[in-house]
């Protein structure tokens, strides 16, 4: 059984497994609205995790490109012009923050 609160249009705005003051009714766990509520919450959580992972991967790719260019494996000019501009912007921002060494936390280990 779940305690729910609805908005003026009758849509669920809050679902809790325990009673709370603003709850307006209860619904069983197998109710389609409850199932949809939790399915949407799971999707939202997965999207948040993916977004965080994307941000972390950007830093990994940025570091990888830096290492490959420093070792002479690729040149920045091998990349499309738009990519070059974005890398230059990131390089300037990173330099303003102290370079690459500041991007890895003490608990993390180096990527390469």
NORSUL-V138499 format. One record per residue. N is the residue number from 1. RES is the residue in one small letter. PSI is psi in whole degrees, -180 to 180 (NA if undefined). Layout:
n=N res=RES psi=PSI
n=N res=RES psi=PSI
//
This chain:
n=1 res=x psi=137
n=2 res=x psi=144
n=3 res=x psi=131
n=4 res=x psi=158
n=5 res=x psi=139
n=6 res=x psi=156
n=7 res=x psi=-175
n=8 res=x psi=-26
n=9 res=x psi=-1
n=10 res=x psi=8
n=11 res=x psi=146
n=12 res=x psi=134
n=13 res=x psi=-16
n=14 res=x psi=135
n=15 res=x psi=128
n=16 res=x psi=149
n=17 res=x psi=-12
n=18 res=x psi=155
n=19 res=x psi=146
n=20 res=x psi=160
n=21 res=x psi=-36
n=22 res=x psi=-2
n=23 res=x psi=135
n=24 res=x psi=-17
n=25 res=x psi=175
n=26 res=x psi=150
n=27 res=x psi=146
n=28 res=x psi=157
n=29 res=x psi=-28
n=30 res=x psi=4
n=31 res=x psi=139
n=32 res=x psi=-34
n=33 res=x psi=-39
n=34 res=x psi=-45
n=35 res=x psi=-43
n=36 res=x psi=-42
n=37 res=x psi=-50
n=38 res=x psi=-30
n=39 res=x psi=-43
n=40 res=x psi=-38
n=41 res=x psi=-39
n=42 res=x psi=-41
n=43 res=x psi=-45
n=44 res=x psi=-42
n=45 res=x psi=-43
n=46 res=x psi=-40
n=47 res=x psi=-39
n=48 res=x psi=-43
n=49 res=x psi=-41
n=50 res=x psi=-41
n=51 res=x psi=-43
n=52 res=x psi=-41
n=53 res=x psi=-39
n=54 res=x psi=-44
n=55 res=x psi=-41
n=56 res=x psi=-39
n=57 res=x psi=-33
n=58 res=x psi=-44
n=59 res=x psi=-39
n=60 res=x psi=-47
n=61 res=x psi=-39
n=62 res=x psi=-46
n=63 res=x psi=-42
n=64 res=x psi=-45
n=65 res=x psi=-41
n=66 res=x psi=-47
n=67 res=x psi=-46
n=68 res=x psi=-37
n=69 res=x psi=-38
n=70 res=x psi=-34
n=71 res=x psi=-4
n=72 res=x psi=14
n=73 res=x psi=-41
n=74 res=x psi=163
n=75 res=x psi=149
n=76 res=x psi=-34
n=77 res=x psi=-11
n=78 res=x psi=-19
n=79 res=x psi=158
n=80 res=x psi=154
n=81 res=x psi=-42
n=82 res=x psi=-39
n=83 res=x psi=-41
n=84 res=x psi=-45
n=85 res=x psi=-43
n=86 res=x psi=-40
n=87 res=x psi=-40
n=88 res=x psi=-42
n=89 res=x psi=-44
n=90 res=x psi=-41
n=91 res=x psi=-43
n=92 res=x psi=-42
n=93 res=x psi=-41
n=94 res=x psi=-41
n=95 res=x psi=-38
n=96 res=x psi=-26
n=97 res=x psi=3
n=98 res=x psi=12
n=99 res=x psi=-169
n=100 res=x psi=-33
n=101 res=x psi=-23
n=102 res=x psi=-7
n=103 res=x psi=-17
n=104 res=x psi=124
n=105 res=x psi=162
n=106 res=x psi=-32
n=107 res=x psi=-21
n=108 res=x psi=158
n=109 res=x psi=161
n=110 res=x psi=152
n=111 res=x psi=-41
n=112 res=x psi=NA
//
